[in-house]
Amino acid sequence: MPAYPGPTANLKGTQRRSGRACTVWINAAMRGEITSVQWEVQIAQIAVQIPGSWQDETKPGAESRAGTFRFQDVDDHWRRYVSAWLQARREGNRAVAAAFPEFDIITQIDDIGAPAVSRWALRGCQLFSYSGGGSQDDDLLVSDVPFTFREDGPVNSFEYTDAGVVTFT
């Protein structure tokens, strides 16, 4: 069976990316480290009828952005963060509620076998829920936090091409 001829053909196992480091930034100060983060950008599909034919097509619609990050519970920062905003809204305190800051999440893959560092930024993140709890069965308390974000994009990235590795900044 012939080998795949593309630019990622037959890469060694050490050249497959693994590991991810993530940090959360609020007002240019790092507020925490995240053990994992997943995000998704959904583009709605709008159905378009083509008059005079038995054919429908689709076109892109609005985008929605959401994700979840997981962290090892160290203190009550995230719960207090959202709780203070909710309390201000309930009390009608517009100044405090309006000051609810957004934050950024920076993900980084700095793998030993990879030819370059890959960093992506999720900007304009906001939280709209919090949870708590504990269990005698848990060795370590880990929390999942859903969030939304305004935009995302690469800070540093790279691709394998037929000409070699191309890095983008």
PyMOL commands that set and color helices and strands:
alter all, ss='L'
color gray80, all
select helices_A, chain A and resi 13-15+77-91+94-98
alter helices_A, ss='H'
color red, helices_A
select strands_A, chain A and resi 21-26+29-34+36-50+55-72+103-109+118-127+142-148+151-161+164-168
alter strands_A, ss='S'
color yellow, strands_A
deselect
rebuild
show_as cartoon
